[in-house]
Amino acid sequence: MSEETASPRRRFLKLAGGAAAAMVLLGSLPRRVWAALPHLSASTNATAKALHYVDDNTKAVAPHKPGEECSKCVHFQGKAGEAWGPCAIFPGFDVNAKGWCSGYQAKS
């Protein structure tokens, strides 16, 4: 094996190994980012206020219907049984699983 053929091969293997490591790190990033999100508050967030977000669905205004809560919404991305979780409507914040907003859409 000559020096000319070994060098490109080594370079390829280094790049492939680095790419694989980067994919593993980037694949775990969303779970790490979601671990410490601040809780959403309608008093400090304009979007939450506009969508009538409340932490307690029993205090929600119309068009809220009994039984509707964030944990039963398609936008809620938290795990079942968690008190707070991320929401697609409010990126960067955790919403209360028992909360509600006018963006509610029932899971099918």
C-alpha positions as CSV (number, residue, x, y, z in Angstrom):
1,M,0.0,0.0,0.0
2,S,1.5,3.3,-1.0
3,E,1.4,6.5,1.0
4,E,-0.8,8.2,-1.7
5,T,-3.7,5.7,-1.2
6,A,-3.5,5.4,2.6
7,S,-3.8,9.2,3.2
8,P,-7.2,9.7,1.6
9,R,-8.6,6.6,3.2
10,R,-7.4,7.8,6.7
11,R,-8.9,11.2,6.0
12,F,-12.3,9.6,5.0
13,L,-12.3,7.4,8.1
14,K,-11.6,10.4,10.4
15,L,-14.4,12.4,8.7
16,A,-16.9,9.5,8.9
17,G,-16.1,8.9,12.6
18,G,-16.5,12.6,13.4
19,A,-19.8,12.8,11.5
20,A,-21.1,9.7,13.4
21,A,-20.2,11.3,16.7
22,A,-21.8,14.6,15.7
23,M,-25.1,12.8,14.7
24,V,-25.2,11.1,18.1
25,L,-24.7,14.4,20.0
26,L,-27.2,16.3,17.8
27,G,-29.7,13.4,18.1
28,S,-29.8,13.8,21.9
29,L,-29.9,17.6,21.9
30,P,-33.8,18.1,21.9
31,R,-34.2,16.0,25.0
32,R,-31.5,18.0,26.8
33,V,-32.9,21.3,25.7
34,W,-36.4,20.4,26.9
35,A,-35.2,19.3,30.3
36,A,-35.0,22.8,31.8
37,L,-37.6,25.0,30.0
38,P,-39.3,27.8,31.9
39,H,-43.0,27.5,32.7
40,L,-45.3,29.5,30.5
41,S,-47.2,32.4,32.0
42,A,-50.0,34.4,30.3
43,S,-49.1,37.4,32.4
44,T,-45.6,37.7,30.8
45,N,-46.1,36.1,27.4
46,A,-48.1,37.9,24.7
47,T,-48.8,34.8,22.7
48,A,-50.1,33.0,25.7
49,K,-52.3,36.0,26.6
50,A,-53.7,36.2,23.0
51,L,-54.6,32.5,23.0
52,H,-56.1,32.8,26.5
53,Y,-53.7,30.3,28.1
54,V,-54.4,29.3,31.7
55,D,-52.5,26.9,34.0
56,D,-55.8,25.5,35.3
57,N,-58.3,24.4,32.6
58,T,-61.2,24.8,35.0
59,K,-60.6,28.6,34.8
60,A,-60.6,28.7,31.0
61,V,-63.0,30.9,29.0
62,A,-65.2,29.9,26.0
63,P,-64.7,28.1,23.7
64,H,-63.3,25.7,26.3
65,K,-65.3,22.5,26.9
66,P,-65.0,20.4,30.1
67,G,-62.3,17.8,29.8
68,E,-60.1,19.7,27.5
69,E,-56.5,20.1,28.8
70,C,-53.1,20.5,27.4
71,S,-52.1,16.8,28.1
72,K,-54.9,15.8,25.7
73,C,-53.9,18.2,22.9
74,V,-52.0,17.2,19.8
75,H,-49.5,20.1,20.4
76,F,-48.5,18.9,23.8
77,Q,-45.1,17.1,23.6
78,G,-44.6,16.1,27.2
79,K,-44.7,12.5,28.5
80,A,-47.9,11.0,29.9
81,G,-48.2,11.7,33.6
82,E,-45.8,14.7,33.7
83,A,-47.1,17.9,35.3
84,W,-45.4,20.2,32.8
85,G,-44.2,19.6,29.2
86,P,-43.2,21.4,26.0
87,C,-45.9,22.6,23.5
88,A,-45.5,23.2,19.8
89,I,-47.6,26.4,20.0
90,F,-45.3,27.9,22.7
91,P,-41.7,26.9,21.7
92,G,-39.1,27.4,24.5
93,F,-41.7,27.0,27.3
94,D,-43.3,24.2,29.3
95,V,-47.0,24.3,29.7
96,N,-49.1,22.9,32.5
97,A,-50.5,19.5,31.5
98,K,-53.8,20.6,33.2
99,G,-53.7,23.9,31.4
100,W,-55.7,25.1,28.3
101,C,-55.5,27.6,25.4
102,S,-57.6,28.4,22.4
103,G,-55.2,26.5,20.2
104,Y,-56.4,23.3,21.7
105,Q,-56.9,20.4,19.3
106,A,-57.9,17.0,20.6
107,K,-55.6,14.0,20.0
108,S,-57.2,11.4,17.8
